């Protein structure tokens, strides 16, 4: 299996191992940082370990896996969410496709989280949490005192880094800002010697065309699915 087929596993056991919450053979990011959980092989022991991770969040806890072929969970598990996405990679330099005049881009950090949460709440690029900024590499474009475009990084495996949270404020749409911030992040990743990759949900044709204009090509389809384990039986009253 190529490392990008199970990118979360190779991130959580590789460059991001220091961030991993561990239960047996399962790994996940801190829930306030990312939704990703992962195992290498899928068997009864893997599902038991994933149930352990989900249980740490209480009776409503669940885990989210990402794989080209999603396994069927054991009896009693409940599917919470599922979506298919194109996994795209950028083999060469991103196309020089910057609108004129070129907007100013600046790094984003912890102090910018309220503005980042406000923007992602409007643009809905995918899950973005209070600590997602810890992945680093986030940049944004501001107009006045308002953040109107941003992008950053998420998964990192040996030799490849995911571009994530690409979004533009609805009031600033169709001005090329999504291409600007995506290209900026992709170039920074390449400057460090990694290959940029990203995910875009099936049916999000506008975003896919944006990435294709920059030079990204579809590598495969990845399914994202969230599963809740069976309820833990309560002990009988003594």
C-alpha positions, 0 to 999 in steps of 0.5 A, spaced: 500 500 500 502 506 498 503 511 504 498 516 501 493 510 501 493 510 508 496 517 509 493 518 516 497 512 519 504 514 516 503 521 519 501 518 526 507 513 526 512 518 522 513 525 522 507 526 527 508 521 531 509 526 537 502 528 536 499 521 536 494 519 542 495 511 542 490 505 544 494 499 542 494 498 534 490 505 533 492 512 533 489 519 532 490 526 533 488 530 539 480 531 537 481 539 538 486 538 532 484 534 527 478 528 526 483 523 523 484 516 526 488 510 523 490 503 523 495 499 519 491 493 518 484 492 519 482 486 524 478 485 530 484 488 534 484 494 530 477 495 531 478 494 539 483 499 539 479 504 535 473 503 540 478 505 545 480 511 542 472 513 541 470 511 548 475 517 551 470 522 548 464 519 552 458 515 549 457 519 543 465 518 541 467 516 534 473 515 530 474 517 522 478 513 518 480 515 511 482 509 506 481 508 498 477 502 500 473 502 507 472 496 511 465 494 514 465 495 521 463 489 526 456 488 528 454 493 533 458 499 530 454 505 527 456 509 521 456 516 522 458 520 516 461 518 509 464 522 503 468 520 497 474 525 495 479 525 490 486 525 492 490 530 488 498 530 488 502 536 485 508 533 481 511 539 479 511 547 480 504 550 481 502 554 475 504 561 476 496 564 476 496 570 481 491 575 479 493 582 479 494 586 483 497 580 487 494 580 494 498 580 500 499 574 504 501 573 511 503 567 516 497 565 521 498 563 528 494 562 534 492 569 535 488 568 528 484 562 530 478 566 532 478 569 525 480 562 522 474 559 525 469 565 523 472 564 516 472 556 515 465 556 519 462 561 513 466 557 507 466 550 510 472 547 507 472 541 512 473 540 519 477 546 522 478 546 530 481 550 535 487 547 535 488 545 527 493 551 527 498 547 530 499 543 524 503 550 521 504 553 515 497 557 515 497 563 511 492 568 509 489 574 505 486 580 509 482 586 507 481 591 512 480 587 519 477 581 516 480 574 513 478 573 507 482 567 504 486 562 507 490 555 506 495 551 510 497 544 512 495 538 515 497 531 514 505 530 513 508 523 511 515 522 509 516 526 503 509 529 502 505 534 506 497 535 505 494 542 503 488 543 507 483 548 509 483 552 503 477 557 503 475 564 501 470 568 504 463 568 500 464 576 499 471 575 496 469 569 491 471 568 484 477 573 485 483 568 484 484 568 492 483 560 493 489 559 487 493 564 491 493 561 498 493 554 495 499 555 490 503 559 496 502 553 501 504 548 495 510 552 494 512 552 501 511 545 501 516 543 495 521 548 498 522 543 504 523 537 499 516 534 500 510 533 495 504 537 496 497 533 496 490 534 498 483 532 498 477 535 495 470 531 495 466 528 489 462 533 486 466 539 489 467 541 481 469 548 482 475 546 487 477 541 483 478 545 477 482 550 481 487 545 483 487 542 476 489 549 474 495 549 479 497 543 476 494 538 481 492 531 478 487 526 481 491 520 484 486 516 487 479 516 490 479 516 498 473 515 502 472 518 509 468 515 514 466 516 521 464 510 526 461 509 533 462 503 537 457 499 540 455 502 547 459 500 553 455 495 557 453 499 564 455 494 570 449 491 573 447 495 580 450 492 586 
